[in-house]
Amino acid sequence: MAKERDARATAVRQIASWLRRTPFHPQWLMPERTVAACIRECQGRVLDVGAADGWLAAWLDPRADYISLDYPTTAIGLYGTRPHIYADACRMPIANESINAIACYEVIEHVPRPDDLLVEVARVLVPGGVAEFTMPFFYPVHDAPHDYQRWTCHGWSRSLKQAGLMPETIEPRGHSLRASAVAMCLALAGPLQGAPSLVICAAIPFLLLAIPFVNLTAWVLAAFWPSWNAMPIGYRILARKSGL
């Protein structure tokens, strides 16, 4: 029974992957992937914490010394990759003040002790070094059971300062109407991952109408309606270690 459910879930995700760049996809309105200029242009050591498939390397200055770090079960089990360092981000085997810039994208929500990770970031950064983080906010639980928290802008400011990092930017990502559209589309499509085959077949024609309607309506409205920063899809954070 469990194998059948997994097979159905895989089939639903496969269908969604074919539609990823169209309004028929539940996450069409998610923010585009970006990397801050201070990370892209760094010519020193750049540490990628939670490196996944190492996509960041292609964005960096050719003179940068790119170092990827990920947890073994994530790197091997989810991405089939081999980072430079297999390690827990809360106990990194890296010397004090040896890294110029750190990228940590969509990782901290999956860390049981997130403040410990920030302390480690502050420890390994050189004085004046910069770190960029992203984290979802108005977004469903994912990668369960390893999804532990969502922080507000105030929570980010608190935790960064406690770790010895000074926040330079805590930027809401995604218009609030887009955030609500992503949530609505996922609320419609998400339950089908474990649904019986007959339910999936019956629901697909409805979703092919409902999801593009929700997406396109939010896309049009967001062009002129003001955003509400209390409900972003996520946050992008730049923080710097003092001491220069």
Buried (B, 14 or more C-beta within 10 A) or exposed (E): EEEEEEEBBEBBEEBBEEBEEEBBBBBBBBBEEBBBEBBBEBEBBBBBBBBBBBEBBEBBEEEBEBBBBBBEEBBBEEBEBEBBBBBBBBEBEBEEBBBBBBBBBBBBBBBEEBBBBBBBBBBBBBEEBBBBBBBBBBBEEEEEEBBEEBBEBEBBBBBBEEBBBEBBEBBBBBBBBBBBBBBBBBEBBBEBBBBEEEEBEEBEEEBEEBBBEBBBBBBEEBEEEEBEEEBBBBBBBBBBBEEE
